[in-house]
């Protein structure tokens, strides 16, 4: 990957640096990957602990004006 960036830099006369090709250090890339992994694990944990409301097949009950009657 580093060789390709260097070749692009030399081939374009140094303009590739202005074209949005950013060179992140290995430490920055691993830090981002670690943050992403933690975020994904937290999302997975949140999804399993939250109870989901069951979907009923029956249509909602309505009053005479067509409003839904709450089932408290």
C-alpha positions as CSV (number, residue, x, y, z in Angstrom):
1,X,0.0,0.0,0.0
2,X,2.8,2.4,0.8
3,X,4.5,1.7,-2.5
4,X,1.3,2.5,-4.4
5,X,0.9,5.8,-2.6
6,X,4.5,6.7,-3.3
7,X,4.2,5.9,-7.0
8,X,1.0,8.0,-7.2
9,X,2.7,10.9,-5.5
10,X,5.7,10.8,-7.8
11,X,3.5,10.2,-11.0
12,X,1.3,13.1,-10.3
13,X,4.1,15.5,-9.4
14,X,3.0,15.8,-5.8
15,X,-0.7,16.6,-6.6
16,X,-2.0,13.4,-5.1
17,X,-1.6,14.9,-1.7
18,X,-4.2,17.5,-2.5
19,X,-6.6,15.0,-4.1
20,X,-7.7,13.5,-0.9
21,X,-5.3,10.6,-0.6
22,X,-4.6,10.6,3.1
23,X,-1.8,8.5,4.6
24,X,-2.9,7.3,8.1
25,X,-0.3,5.8,10.3
26,X,-0.6,2.2,11.4
27,X,-1.4,3.3,14.9
28,X,-4.3,5.5,13.7
29,X,-5.7,2.7,11.6
30,X,-5.6,0.2,14.5
31,X,-7.1,2.7,16.9
32,X,-10.0,3.3,14.5
33,X,-10.5,-0.4,14.0
34,X,-10.5,-1.0,17.8
35,X,-13.1,1.8,18.3
36,X,-15.3,0.3,15.6
37,X,-15.0,-3.1,17.2
38,X,-16.1,-1.8,20.6
39,X,-19.0,0.1,19.0
40,X,-20.2,-3.0,17.2
41,X,-20.0,-5.1,20.4
42,X,-21.9,-2.5,22.4
43,X,-24.6,-2.5,19.7
44,X,-24.9,-6.2,19.8
45,X,-25.2,-6.2,23.6
46,X,-27.9,-3.5,23.5
47,X,-29.9,-5.4,20.9
48,X,-30.1,-8.6,22.9
49,X,-31.1,-7.0,26.3
50,X,-33.9,-4.9,25.0
51,X,-37.3,-6.7,25.1
52,X,-39.2,-6.5,21.8
53,X,-42.9,-5.9,21.5
54,X,-44.7,-8.8,19.9
55,X,-46.6,-8.1,16.7
56,X,-50.2,-9.2,16.8
57,X,-52.0,-10.5,13.8
58,X,-55.3,-9.1,14.9
59,X,-56.3,-5.6,13.7
60,X,-56.5,-2.9,16.4
61,X,-59.8,-2.4,18.2
62,X,-61.7,0.7,17.1
63,X,-64.4,2.8,18.7
64,X,-67.5,4.1,16.9
65,X,-65.5,7.1,15.4
66,X,-62.7,4.9,14.1
67,X,-60.1,5.7,16.7
68,X,-57.9,3.0,18.1
69,X,-58.8,1.9,21.7
70,X,-55.7,1.6,23.9
71,X,-55.3,-1.7,25.7
72,X,-54.0,-0.6,29.1
